[in-house]
Amino acid sequence: MTLEESLRRVLESGRDWQRVPVRGSPGIFVVKAPASRGRPASLLVEINPVGDDGAPTKKRGLILRTVDELETFRKLLSDERLEDVLKAIEKVNPKETSPDESLEI
């Protein structure tokens, strides 16, 4: 079965918001978006890192509908300032503590 045939099958018979992993590409999923008002049901790509168990690590990842959107995000993700801002945010944000660490004995 070709990629297009597989995608057509998901579009026709998949459940609304069903997330289907892309074989050989951990963290890339195809999602069926339901029909709404004047728009028929369609497929999206979700990029969401996976854990050791293969399950997505975030509730929702980056959603893409077109190659143009992908190119826009590529440009944004390659911006040199992005890493600087994230490093500064890591320094400013409070450190997370595990539930056990917050208990006093």
PyRosetta script that sets phi, psi and omega in degrees:
from pyrosetta import init, pose_from_sequence

init()
pose = pose_from_sequence("MTLEESLRRVLESGRDWQRVPVRGSPGIFVVKAPASRGRPASLLVEINPVGDDGAPTKKRGLILRTVDELETFRKLLSDERLEDVLKAIEKVNPKETSPDESLEI")
pose.set_psi(1, 132.9)
pose.set_omega(1, -179.8)
pose.set_phi(2, -76.6)
pose.set_psi(2, 166.3)
pose.set_omega(2, 177.7)
pose.set_phi(3, -58.9)
pose.set_psi(3, -46.2)
pose.set_omega(3, -179.3)
pose.set_phi(4, -62.4)
pose.set_psi(4, -38.8)
pose.set_omega(4, 177.9)
pose.set_phi(5, -64.6)
pose.set_psi(5, -42.1)
pose.set_omega(5, 178.4)
pose.set_phi(6, -62.6)
pose.set_psi(6, -43.3)
pose.set_omega(6, -180.0)
pose.set_phi(7, -65.7)
pose.set_psi(7, -40.6)
pose.set_omega(7, 178.9)
pose.set_phi(8, -61.6)
pose.set_psi(8, -38.8)
pose.set_omega(8, 178.8)
pose.set_phi(9, -64.1)
pose.set_psi(9, -42.2)
pose.set_omega(9, 177.5)
pose.set_phi(10, -63.2)
pose.set_psi(10, -43.6)
pose.set_omega(10, -179.4)
pose.set_phi(11, -62.3)
pose.set_psi(11, -40.3)
pose.set_omega(11, -176.6)
pose.set_phi(12, -80.3)
pose.set_psi(12, -37.3)
pose.set_omega(12, -172.6)
pose.set_phi(13, -120.2)
pose.set_psi(13, -2.3)
pose.set_omega(13, 179.5)
pose.set_phi(14, -74.7)
pose.set_psi(14, 157.2)
pose.set_omega(14, 176.6)
pose.set_phi(15, -79.7)
pose.set_psi(15, 154.1)
pose.set_omega(15, 175.5)
pose.set_phi(16, -57.9)
pose.set_psi(16, 133.7)
pose.set_omega(16, -180.0)
pose.set_phi(17, 66.0)
pose.set_psi(17, 14.9)
pose.set_omega(17, 176.3)
pose.set_phi(18, -65.8)
pose.set_psi(18, 135.4)
pose.set_omega(18, -179.3)
pose.set_phi(19, -107.4)
pose.set_psi(19, 118.8)
pose.set_omega(19, -177.9)
pose.set_phi(20, -114.5)
pose.set_psi(20, 120.7)
pose.set_omega(20, -179.8)
pose.set_phi(21, -67.6)
pose.set_psi(21, 146.5)
pose.set_omega(21, 175.3)
pose.set_phi(22, -90.1)
pose.set_psi(22, 118.2)
pose.set_omega(22, -176.7)
pose.set_phi(23, -57.4)
pose.set_psi(23, 130.9)
pose.set_omega(23, 177.6)
pose.set_phi(24, 82.7)
pose.set_psi(24, 1.4)
pose.set_omega(24, -179.9)
pose.set_phi(25, -134.5)
pose.set_psi(25, 76.7)
pose.set_omega(25, -179.5)
pose.set_phi(26, -56.4)
pose.set_psi(26, 131.7)
pose.set_omega(26, 179.1)
pose.set_phi(27, 96.9)
pose.set_psi(27, -4.1)
pose.set_omega(27, 176.3)
pose.set_phi(28, -113.5)
pose.set_psi(28, 126.4)
pose.set_omega(28, -176.7)
pose.set_phi(29, -130.2)
pose.set_psi(29, 151.8)
pose.set_omega(29, 170.2)
pose.set_phi(30, -103.8)
pose.set_psi(30, 133.3)
pose.set_omega(30, -177.6)
pose.set_phi(31, -121.9)
pose.set_psi(31, 134.3)
pose.set_omega(31, 176.3)
pose.set_phi(32, -90.3)
pose.set_psi(32, 116.1)
pose.set_omega(32, 176.8)
pose.set_phi(33, -90.5)
pose.set_psi(33, 136.0)
pose.set_omega(33, -178.6)
pose.set_phi(34, -71.2)
pose.set_psi(34, 161.4)
pose.set_omega(34, 175.0)
pose.set_phi(35, -67.8)
pose.set_psi(35, 150.5)
pose.set_omega(35, 175.4)
pose.set_phi(36, -148.7)
pose.set_psi(36, 146.3)
pose.set_omega(36, -179.1)
pose.set_phi(37, 29.5)
pose.set_psi(37, -106.6)
pose.set_omega(37, -176.7)
pose.set_phi(38, -96.4)
pose.set_psi(38, 8.6)
pose.set_omega(38, -175.9)
pose.set_phi(39, -111.8)
pose.set_psi(39, 128.3)
pose.set_omega(39, 177.4)
pose.set_phi(40, -73.4)
pose.set_psi(40, 167.4)
pose.set_omega(40, 175.3)
pose.set_phi(41, -55.6)
pose.set_psi(41, 147.2)
pose.set_omega(41, -178.6)
pose.set_phi(42, -147.4)
pose.set_psi(42, 170.2)
pose.set_omega(42, 178.5)
pose.set_phi(43, -107.4)
pose.set_psi(43, 146.0)
pose.set_omega(43, 177.8)
pose.set_phi(44, -126.6)
pose.set_psi(44, 164.2)
pose.set_omega(44, 170.6)
pose.set_phi(45, -110.2)
pose.set_psi(45, 132.6)
pose.set_omega(45, 174.7)
pose.set_phi(46, -114.8)
pose.set_psi(46, 129.9)
pose.set_omega(46, 174.5)
pose.set_phi(47, -106.9)
pose.set_psi(47, 116.5)
pose.set_omega(47, -173.8)
pose.set_phi(48, -148.6)
pose.set_psi(48, 113.9)
pose.set_omega(48, -179.2)
pose.set_phi(49, -54.2)
pose.set_psi(49, 146.8)
pose.set_omega(49, 178.9)
pose.set_phi(50, -111.1)
pose.set_psi(50, 154.1)
pose.set_omega(50, 176.6)
pose.set_phi(51, -86.8)
pose.set_psi(51, -172.8)
pose.set_omega(51, -179.9)
pose.set_phi(52, -59.9)
pose.set_psi(52, -28.1)
pose.set_omega(52, -179.2)
pose.set_phi(53, -84.4)
pose.set_psi(53, -2.1)
pose.set_omega(53, 180.0)
pose.set_phi(54, 85.9)
pose.set_psi(54, -1.8)
pose.set_omega(54, 179.6)
pose.set_phi(55, -86.8)
pose.set_psi(55, 146.9)
pose.set_omega(55, 178.4)
pose.set_phi(56, -58.2)
pose.set_psi(56, 143.1)
pose.set_omega(56, -178.7)
pose.set_phi(57, -88.6)
pose.set_psi(57, -16.8)
pose.set_omega(57, 179.0)
pose.set_phi(58, -116.0)
pose.set_psi(58, 154.7)
pose.set_omega(58, 176.9)
pose.set_phi(59, -62.1)
pose.set_psi(59, -44.9)
pose.set_omega(59, 176.8)
pose.set_phi(60, -135.2)
pose.set_psi(60, 141.1)
pose.set_omega(60, 177.6)
pose.set_phi(61, -103.3)
pose.set_psi(61, -159.7)
pose.set_omega(61, 177.8)
pose.set_phi(62, -79.1)
pose.set_psi(62, 123.5)
pose.set_omega(62, -177.7)
pose.set_phi(63, -101.9)
pose.set_psi(63, 129.3)
pose.set_omega(63, 179.8)
pose.set_phi(64, -126.5)
pose.set_psi(64, 139.4)
pose.set_omega(64, 177.7)
pose.set_phi(65, -110.6)
pose.set_psi(65, -27.4)
pose.set_omega(65, -174.0)
pose.set_phi(66, -138.5)
pose.set_psi(66, 163.5)
pose.set_omega(66, 175.5)
pose.set_phi(67, -65.4)
pose.set_psi(67, -33.8)
pose.set_omega(67, 177.1)
pose.set_phi(68, -60.5)
pose.set_psi(68, -41.9)
pose.set_omega(68, 177.1)
pose.set_phi(69, -62.5)
pose.set_psi(69, -41.7)
pose.set_omega(69, 178.4)
pose.set_phi(70, -59.2)
pose.set_psi(70, -45.9)
pose.set_omega(70, 179.0)
pose.set_phi(71, -61.8)
pose.set_psi(71, -40.1)
pose.set_omega(71, 178.6)
pose.set_phi(72, -62.6)
pose.set_psi(72, -44.3)
pose.set_omega(72, 179.4)
pose.set_phi(73, -68.3)
pose.set_psi(73, -35.9)
pose.set_omega(73, 176.3)
pose.set_phi(74, -58.4)
pose.set_psi(74, -44.1)
pose.set_omega(74, 178.9)
pose.set_phi(75, -63.4)
pose.set_psi(75, -43.8)
pose.set_omega(75, 179.9)
pose.set_phi(76, -64.7)
pose.set_psi(76, -42.8)
pose.set_omega(76, -177.6)
pose.set_phi(77, -70.3)
pose.set_psi(77, -22.8)
pose.set_omega(77, 179.0)
pose.set_phi(78, -91.5)
pose.set_psi(78, 0.2)
pose.set_omega(78, 178.0)
pose.set_phi(79, -64.5)
pose.set_psi(79, 126.1)
pose.set_omega(79, -176.9)
pose.set_phi(80, -60.5)
pose.set_psi(80, -32.0)
pose.set_omega(80, -177.9)
pose.set_phi(81, -70.6)
pose.set_psi(81, -23.8)
pose.set_omega(81, -178.1)
pose.set_phi(82, -57.3)
pose.set_psi(82, -46.8)
pose.set_omega(82, 179.1)
pose.set_phi(83, -63.5)
pose.set_psi(83, -40.7)
pose.set_omega(83, 178.1)
pose.set_phi(84, -60.7)
pose.set_psi(84, -44.7)
pose.set_omega(84, -179.5)
pose.set_phi(85, -64.5)
pose.set_psi(85, -43.5)
pose.set_omega(85, -180.0)
pose.set_phi(86, -64.3)
pose.set_psi(86, -41.0)
pose.set_omega(86, 178.0)
pose.set_phi(87, -62.6)
pose.set_psi(87, -41.2)
pose.set_omega(87, 178.3)
pose.set_phi(88, -65.5)
pose.set_psi(88, -40.0)
pose.set_omega(88, 178.3)
pose.set_phi(89, -62.7)
pose.set_psi(89, -41.7)
pose.set_omega(89, 178.2)
pose.set_phi(90, -59.8)
pose.set_psi(90, -35.3)
pose.set_omega(90, 179.1)
pose.set_phi(91, -74.1)
pose.set_psi(91, -35.0)
pose.set_omega(91, -175.6)
pose.set_phi(92, -81.0)
pose.set_psi(92, -38.4)
pose.set_omega(92, -177.3)
pose.set_phi(93, -64.9)
pose.set_psi(93, 145.5)
pose.set_omega(93, 176.5)
pose.set_phi(94, -65.3)
pose.set_psi(94, 148.3)
pose.set_omega(94, 178.1)
pose.set_phi(95, -70.7)
pose.set_psi(95, 140.7)
pose.set_omega(95, 177.2)
pose.set_phi(96, -80.9)
pose.set_psi(96, 143.3)
pose.set_omega(96, 176.5)
pose.set_phi(97, -119.0)
pose.set_psi(97, 147.1)
pose.set_omega(97, 176.7)
pose.set_phi(98, -77.0)
pose.set_psi(98, 158.2)
pose.set_omega(98, -179.3)
pose.set_phi(99, -54.9)
pose.set_psi(99, -36.0)
pose.set_omega(99, -178.6)
pose.set_phi(100, -67.4)
pose.set_psi(100, -34.5)
pose.set_omega(100, -177.7)
pose.set_phi(101, -69.8)
pose.set_psi(101, -25.4)
pose.set_omega(101, -177.2)
pose.set_phi(102, -82.2)
pose.set_psi(102, -11.1)
pose.set_omega(102, 179.3)
pose.set_phi(103, -81.7)
pose.set_psi(103, 145.0)
pose.set_omega(103, 176.2)
pose.set_phi(104, -112.2)
pose.set_psi(104, 139.7)
pose.set_omega(104, 179.1)
pose.set_phi(105, -123.3)
pose.dump_pdb("model.pdb")
